[in-house]
Amino acid sequence: MNVKKVVTLAAVALVLFLLITQPNESADGVRTALGWLQSGAESIITFVRSLFA
């Protein structure tokens, strides 16, 4: 087995473990990450609109 495959399997196992053992905290983490992505996307949209306004 190569290292990349082992690391990928370990990461998947860790995520599954966290989802099963701490579902509320995992959901909060996903909400936070999605909030950051939304904020970033809105900032990029504002920037592009400012360029062409």
mmCIF file of the C-alpha atoms, coordinates in Angstrom:
data_MODEL
# 
_entry.id   MODEL 
# 
loop_
_atom_site.group_PDB 
_atom_site.id 
_atom_site.type_symbol 
_atom_site.label_atom_id 
_atom_site.label_alt_id 
_atom_site.label_comp_id 
_atom_site.label_asym_id 
_atom_site.label_entity_id 
_atom_site.label_seq_id 
_atom_site.pdbx_PDB_ins_code 
_atom_site.Cartn_x 
_atom_site.Cartn_y 
_atom_site.Cartn_z 
_atom_site.occupancy 
_atom_site.B_iso_or_equiv 
_atom_site.pdbx_formal_charge 
_atom_site.auth_seq_id 
_atom_site.auth_comp_id 
_atom_site.auth_asym_id 
_atom_site.auth_atom_id 
_atom_site.pdbx_PDB_model_num 
ATOM 1  C CA . MET A 1 1  ? 0.000   0.000  0.000   1.00 0.00 ? 1  MET A CA 1 
ATOM 2  C CA . ASN A 1 2  ? 1.320   3.401  -0.814  1.00 0.00 ? 2  ASN A CA 1 
ATOM 3  C CA . VAL A 1 3  ? 1.419   6.264  1.664   1.00 0.00 ? 3  VAL A CA 1 
ATOM 4  C CA . LYS A 1 4  ? -1.254  8.336  -0.082  1.00 0.00 ? 4  LYS A CA 1 
ATOM 5  C CA . LYS A 1 5  ? -3.775  5.507  0.165   1.00 0.00 ? 5  LYS A CA 1 
ATOM 6  C CA . VAL A 1 6  ? -3.006  4.919  3.848   1.00 0.00 ? 6  VAL A CA 1 
ATOM 7  C CA . VAL A 1 7  ? -3.354  8.616  4.685   1.00 0.00 ? 7  VAL A CA 1 
ATOM 8  C CA . THR A 1 8  ? -6.644  8.821  2.781   1.00 0.00 ? 8  THR A CA 1 
ATOM 9  C CA . LEU A 1 9  ? -8.061  5.785  4.574   1.00 0.00 ? 9  LEU A CA 1 
ATOM 10 C CA . ALA A 1 10 ? -6.925  7.158  7.945   1.00 0.00 ? 10 ALA A CA 1 
ATOM 11 C CA . ALA A 1 11 ? -8.577  10.519 7.230   1.00 0.00 ? 11 ALA A CA 1 
ATOM 12 C CA . VAL A 1 12 ? -11.844 8.842  6.224   1.00 0.00 ? 12 VAL A CA 1 
ATOM 13 C CA . ALA A 1 13 ? -11.736 6.663  9.338   1.00 0.00 ? 13 ALA A CA 1 
ATOM 14 C CA . LEU A 1 14 ? -11.152 9.726  11.535  1.00 0.00 ? 14 LEU A CA 1 
ATOM 15 C CA . VAL A 1 15 ? -14.046 11.630 9.963   1.00 0.00 ? 15 VAL A CA 1 
ATOM 16 C CA . LEU A 1 16 ? -16.379 8.662  10.401  1.00 0.00 ? 16 LEU A CA 1 
ATOM 17 C CA . PHE A 1 17 ? -15.252 8.234  14.007  1.00 0.00 ? 17 PHE A CA 1 
ATOM 18 C CA . LEU A 1 18 ? -15.934 11.896 14.772  1.00 0.00 ? 18 LEU A CA 1 
ATOM 19 C CA . LEU A 1 19 ? -19.315 11.821 13.036  1.00 0.00 ? 19 LEU A CA 1 
ATOM 20 C CA . ILE A 1 20 ? -20.388 8.781  15.033  1.00 0.00 ? 20 ILE A CA 1 
ATOM 21 C CA . THR A 1 21 ? -19.008 9.782  18.433  1.00 0.00 ? 21 THR A CA 1 
ATOM 22 C CA . GLN A 1 22 ? -19.627 13.555 18.315  1.00 0.00 ? 22 GLN A CA 1 
ATOM 23 C CA . PRO A 1 23 ? -22.443 14.321 15.866  1.00 0.00 ? 23 PRO A CA 1 
ATOM 24 C CA . ASN A 1 24 ? -23.412 17.716 17.332  1.00 0.00 ? 24 ASN A CA 1 
ATOM 25 C CA . GLU A 1 25 ? -19.864 19.046 17.328  1.00 0.00 ? 25 GLU A CA 1 
ATOM 26 C CA . SER A 1 26 ? -19.332 17.704 13.814  1.00 0.00 ? 26 SER A CA 1 
ATOM 27 C CA . ALA A 1 27 ? -22.463 19.471 12.589  1.00 0.00 ? 27 ALA A CA 1 
ATOM 28 C CA . ASP A 1 28 ? -21.295 22.720 14.177  1.00 0.00 ? 28 ASP A CA 1 
ATOM 29 C CA . GLY A 1 29 ? -17.948 22.363 12.437  1.00 0.00 ? 29 GLY A CA 1 
ATOM 30 C CA . VAL A 1 30 ? -19.599 21.808 9.064   1.00 0.00 ? 30 VAL A CA 1 
ATOM 31 C CA . ARG A 1 31 ? -21.881 24.822 9.612   1.00 0.00 ? 31 ARG A CA 1 
ATOM 32 C CA . THR A 1 32 ? -18.857 26.959 10.457  1.00 0.00 ? 32 THR A CA 1 
ATOM 33 C CA . ALA A 1 33 ? -16.953 25.812 7.367   1.00 0.00 ? 33 ALA A CA 1 
ATOM 34 C CA . LEU A 1 34 ? -19.964 26.455 5.137   1.00 0.00 ? 34 LEU A CA 1 
ATOM 35 C CA . GLY A 1 35 ? -20.347 29.906 6.677   1.00 0.00 ? 35 GLY A CA 1 
ATOM 36 C CA . TRP A 1 36 ? -16.712 30.690 5.799   1.00 0.00 ? 36 TRP A CA 1 
ATOM 37 C CA . LEU A 1 37 ? -17.275 29.482 2.229   1.00 0.00 ? 37 LEU A CA 1 
ATOM 38 C CA . GLN A 1 38 ? -20.429 31.576 1.916   1.00 0.00 ? 38 GLN A CA 1 
ATOM 39 C CA . SER A 1 39 ? -18.669 34.672 3.233   1.00 0.00 ? 39 SER A CA 1 
ATOM 40 C CA . GLY A 1 40 ? -15.764 34.148 0.857   1.00 0.00 ? 40 GLY A CA 1 
ATOM 41 C CA . ALA A 1 41 ? -18.057 33.672 -2.127  1.00 0.00 ? 41 ALA A CA 1 
ATOM 42 C CA . GLU A 1 42 ? -20.008 36.826 -1.245  1.00 0.00 ? 42 GLU A CA 1 
ATOM 43 C CA . SER A 1 43 ? -16.747 38.783 -0.982  1.00 0.00 ? 43 SER A CA 1 
ATOM 44 C CA . ILE A 1 44 ? -15.627 37.572 -4.404  1.00 0.00 ? 44 ILE A CA 1 
ATOM 45 C CA . ILE A 1 45 ? -18.996 38.477 -5.922  1.00 0.00 ? 45 ILE A CA 1 
ATOM 46 C CA . THR A 1 46 ? -18.818 41.956 -4.392  1.00 0.00 ? 46 THR A CA 1 
ATOM 47 C CA . PHE A 1 47 ? -15.296 42.405 -5.765  1.00 0.00 ? 47 PHE A CA 1 
ATOM 48 C CA . VAL A 1 48 ? -16.268 41.341 -9.286  1.00 0.00 ? 48 VAL A CA 1 
ATOM 49 C CA . ARG A 1 49 ? -19.353 43.579 -9.250  1.00 0.00 ? 49 ARG A CA 1 
ATOM 50 C CA . SER A 1 50 ? -17.177 46.503 -8.150  1.00 0.00 ? 50 SER A CA 1 
ATOM 51 C CA . LEU A 1 51 ? -14.831 45.892 -11.066 1.00 0.00 ? 51 LEU A CA 1 
ATOM 52 C CA . PHE A 1 52 ? -17.598 46.114 -13.660 1.00 0.00 ? 52 PHE A CA 1 
ATOM 53 C CA . ALA A 1 53 ? -19.815 48.732 -12.034 1.00 0.00 ? 53 ALA A CA 1 
# 
